[in-house]
């Protein structure tokens, strides 16, 4: 049962999530989504696994969001395109296993997910 972790190496929470996952299993794939951005379709699939609306996956404090998108009225598809265009906006890390996924912003969430 493989895990995937959508990881941004420049993010401390993402690094912490990766370290925790690595301490519990070596059966995972690291996806550096900054170097290899997910497509809009990939993001749609992640949203289904996460059971989130597109805006819930956005890091709304990022300057890209504040400067280019915050004041606009965007529909779901437009938010997904923004995430695909600017992967830095994606909450992280995202851990996927089978047909489930979580945003691993806390160690507790990750530990519960990988049990």
C-alpha positions as a Markdown table, in Angstrom:
| # | Residue | x | y | z |
|---|---|---|---|---|
| 1 | Unk | 0.0 | 0.0 | 0.0 |
| 2 | Unk | 1.9 | 3.0 | -1.3 |
| 3 | Unk | 1.6 | 6.5 | -0.1 |
| 4 | Unk | 2.1 | 9.6 | -2.2 |
| 5 | Unk | 3.1 | 12.9 | -0.6 |
| 6 | Unk | 2.7 | 16.1 | -2.5 |
| 7 | Unk | 5.7 | 18.0 | -1.1 |
| 8 | Unk | 7.2 | 21.5 | -1.3 |
| 9 | Unk | 10.8 | 21.2 | 0.0 |
| 10 | Unk | 10.8 | 25.0 | 0.9 |
| 11 | Unk | 7.8 | 24.6 | 3.3 |
| 12 | Unk | 8.6 | 23.7 | 6.9 |
| 13 | Unk | 5.3 | 22.0 | 7.5 |
| 14 | Unk | 5.8 | 19.9 | 4.3 |
| 15 | Unk | 9.3 | 18.9 | 5.5 |
| 16 | Unk | 7.9 | 18.0 | 8.9 |
| 17 | Unk | 5.2 | 15.9 | 7.2 |
| 18 | Unk | 7.7 | 14.1 | 5.0 |
| 19 | Unk | 10.0 | 13.4 | 7.9 |
| 20 | Unk | 7.1 | 11.9 | 10.0 |
| 21 | Unk | 5.9 | 9.8 | 7.1 |
| 22 | Unk | 9.5 | 8.6 | 6.5 |
| 23 | Unk | 9.8 | 7.7 | 10.2 |
| 24 | Unk | 6.8 | 5.4 | 9.9 |
| 25 | Unk | 7.2 | 3.8 | 6.5 |
| 26 | Unk | 9.5 | 3.7 | 3.5 |
| 27 | Unk | 6.7 | 2.8 | 1.2 |
| 28 | Unk | 5.9 | 6.2 | -0.4 |
| 29 | Unk | 6.5 | 8.4 | -3.4 |
| 30 | Unk | 7.5 | 12.0 | -3.1 |
| 31 | Unk | 5.9 | 14.4 | -5.6 |
| 32 | Unk | 7.6 | 17.7 | -5.7 |
| 33 | Unk | 4.7 | 19.6 | -7.1 |
| 34 | Unk | 6.6 | 22.8 | -7.4 |
| 35 | Unk | 9.1 | 21.3 | -9.9 |
| 36 | Unk | 6.4 | 19.2 | -11.5 |
| 37 | Unk | 3.0 | 21.0 | -11.1 |
| 38 | Unk | -0.1 | 19.0 | -11.1 |
| 39 | Unk | -2.6 | 19.6 | -14.0 |
| 40 | Unk | -6.0 | 20.9 | -13.4 |
| 41 | Unk | -7.3 | 17.4 | -13.8 |
| 42 | Unk | -4.8 | 16.2 | -11.1 |
| 43 | Unk | -6.0 | 18.9 | -8.8 |
| 44 | Unk | -9.7 | 17.9 | -9.4 |
| 45 | Unk | -8.8 | 14.3 | -8.5 |
| 46 | Unk | -7.0 | 15.4 | -5.3 |
| 47 | Unk | -10.0 | 17.6 | -4.3 |
| 48 | Unk | -12.3 | 14.5 | -4.7 |
| 49 | Unk | -10.0 | 12.5 | -2.5 |
| 50 | Unk | -9.7 | 15.3 | 0.1 |
| 51 | Unk | -13.4 | 15.9 | -0.1 |
| 52 | Unk | -12.7 | 19.7 | -0.3 |
| 53 | Unk | -13.9 | 22.6 | -2.4 |
| 54 | Unk | -11.2 | 24.2 | -4.5 |
| 55 | Unk | -11.0 | 27.3 | -2.4 |
| 56 | Unk | -10.3 | 25.1 | 0.7 |
| 57 | Unk | -7.0 | 24.0 | -1.0 |
| 58 | Unk | -5.8 | 27.5 | -1.5 |
| 59 | Unk | -3.1 | 29.1 | 0.7 |
| 60 | Unk | -4.9 | 32.4 | 0.9 |
| 61 | Unk | -2.1 | 34.2 | 2.6 |
| 62 | Unk | 0.3 | 33.7 | -0.3 |
| 63 | Unk | 1.1 | 37.0 | -2.1 |
| 64 | Unk | 0.2 | 35.5 | -5.5 |
| 65 | Unk | -3.4 | 34.9 | -4.2 |
| 66 | Unk | -3.7 | 38.3 | -2.5 |
| 67 | Unk | -2.3 | 40.2 | -5.5 |
| 68 | Unk | -4.0 | 38.4 | -8.3 |
| 69 | Unk | -7.1 | 36.4 | -7.2 |
| 70 | Unk | -8.4 | 37.5 | -3.8 |
| 71 | Unk | -10.5 | 40.4 | -5.1 |
| 72 | Unk | -11.9 | 38.4 | -8.0 |
| 73 | Unk | -15.1 | 36.4 | -7.9 |
| 74 | Unk | -13.8 | 33.0 | -9.1 |
| 75 | Unk | -15.8 | 29.9 | -9.8 |
| 76 | Unk | -14.5 | 26.4 | -8.9 |
| 77 | Unk | -12.8 | 25.8 | -12.3 |
| 78 | Unk | -11.1 | 29.2 | -12.2 |
| 79 | Unk | -9.7 | 28.4 | -8.8 |
| 80 | Unk | -8.4 | 25.0 | -10.0 |
| 81 | Unk | -6.7 | 26.7 | -12.9 |
| 82 | Unk | -5.1 | 29.2 | -10.5 |
| 83 | Unk | -3.8 | 26.3 | -8.4 |
| 84 | Unk | -2.4 | 24.5 | -11.5 |
| 85 | Unk | -0.8 | 27.7 | -12.7 |
| 86 | Unk | 0.6 | 28.7 | -9.4 |
| 87 | Unk | 1.3 | 25.4 | -7.4 |
| 88 | Unk | 2.7 | 27.4 | -4.6 |
| 89 | Unk | -0.9 | 28.2 | -3.7 |
| 90 | Unk | -1.7 | 24.6 | -2.9 |
| 91 | Unk | -1.9 | 23.7 | 0.8 |
| 92 | Unk | 0.7 | 21.2 | 1.8 |
| 93 | Unk | 1.7 | 18.5 | 2.4 |
| 94 | Unk | -1.0 | 16.3 | 0.9 |
| 95 | Unk | -0.7 | 12.7 | 1.7 |
| 96 | Unk | -2.6 | 10.2 | -0.5 |
| 97 | Unk | -3.2 | 6.5 | 0.0 |
| 98 | Unk | -5.6 | 4.5 | -2.1 |
| 99 | Unk | -8.8 | 6.5 | -2.5 |
| 100 | Unk | -8.2 | 8.8 | 0.5 |
| 101 | Unk | -6.1 | 11.9 | 1.1 |
| 102 | Unk | -5.4 | 14.5 | 3.8 |
| 103 | Unk | -3.7 | 17.8 | 4.2 |
| 104 | Unk | -0.9 | 16.9 | 6.7 |
| 105 | Unk | -0.7 | 20.3 | 8.4 |
| 106 | Unk | -0.3 | 18.6 | 11.8 |
| 107 | Unk | 1.6 | 15.5 | 12.9 |
| 108 | Unk | -1.6 | 14.2 | 14.6 |
| 109 | Unk | -3.5 | 14.2 | 11.3 |
| 110 | Unk | -0.7 | 12.3 | 9.6 |
| 111 | Unk | -0.4 | 9.8 | 12.4 |
| 112 | Unk | -4.1 | 9.1 | 12.3 |
| 113 | Unk | -4.1 | 8.8 | 8.5 |
| 114 | Unk | -1.2 | 6.3 | 8.3 |
| 115 | Unk | -2.4 | 4.0 | 11.0 |
